[in-house]
Amino acid sequence: MKRSERRVLVGMSGGVDSSAVAALLVEQGYEVIGITIKTYDYSITGGNIGNESSCCSLDGINDARRVALQLGIPHYVVDFTEPFKARVIDYFTSEYMHGRTPNPCVQCNRHIKWGELLRKADALGAAYIATGHYARIRREDTTGRYILSRGRDHRKDQSYALWALTQEQLARTLFPLAEWTKEETRAYLEAQGIAVAHKHESYELCFVPDNDYARFIAETVPESRNTAGPILYEDRVLGEHRGYPFYTIGQRRGLGVAFPEPLYVLDILPEENAVVVGTEDQLYHRKLTAEAVNCIKYPDIAEPREFLAKIRYKDDGAPARGWIADDGLLHVEFKTPRRAITPGQSVVLYDGDDVVAGGIIASRSA
């Protein structure tokens, strides 16, 4: 189908933000098509606690349909359960089985919310997709690159989870809420008389609605239940863990060992089926390397430069030097040691509000 520059596919979860995006784009004269993606089934993922309000849930689909009807736009539900399982759920469980703590939202954004939705946009002749993320995109005239930046509302900023988006994906993306606060978004919907204006937000993973990762992994990967092994402190066995996939770096609760001072998970060793613990001061590291690197602001970072580096979503960031070495890895050295740098999580480099590059943490060292 021939692509129209005024046709936009809006990813509609049935929540506040995506509903506001659809309404705003209609108001601005775009030809809007609402798309709600189905990515999982409670009969497979489990964890249905009678609160199906997350994105992709039955309630979410129904809310999105009602909003689309009110706005007078077409609305479709598309089934992405197979690619979502392959790209997100299997990745999530595999990372835990390899002793890492993943961020599945990063994979979902790149491969599902953008990869699959852009394919659907092509099929429907839409030039753009739009989402309710609080982030900014601009095109740099001098370089021609598309730059991802923090949204105006830093409390709701979601640029950290978008670092893996490619230049091609950013070029076809609209973020209508870039300059909005959450309060302004709710007020706008209320003024428009749209029923979801006061809908509560969902913070858990969509496919683990009860927020019980251990339950999900145990049910999804049966062999994870047979991984009990030693809890080690300086090569001494202090006790037995219930399965290494059920632990993460920095964890304190649930260790079940007696010691004169608090202990934390320092390392997870799948090959030895062991969990290593130690004192809080041992959680701090100054260096890390990251793989699966994606550059946004610049095509490369060959020479060390000063940035602000975030190592988890709820992290204010800290000054660091970063560069991409000949090995293709992103190397980051913090000015002061950071607590609980966790393999599997993302590190994202910022230049002011601009996302420079990101990657998945592979290792850390003193």
Secondary structure, DSSP 4 states (H G I P E B T S, - for coil): ---EEEEEEEE--SSHHHHHHHHHHHHTT-EEEEEEEE---HHHH----S---STTSHHHHHHHHHHHHHHT--EEEEE-HHHHIIIIIHHHHHHHHTT----HHHHIIIIIIIIIHHHHHHHHTEEEEE---SEEEEE-TTT--EEEEE-S-TTT--GGGGTT--HHHHHTEE-TTTT--HHHHHHHHHHHT-GGGGPPP--S-TT-TT--HHHHHHHH-GGGGG--EEEEETTEEEEEES-GGG--TT--TT-----SS--EEEEEEGGGTEEEEE-GGGGEEEEEEEEEEEESSSS---S-EEEEEESSTT---EEEEEEE-TTS-EEEEEEEEEE---TTSEEEEEETTEEEEEEEEEEEE-
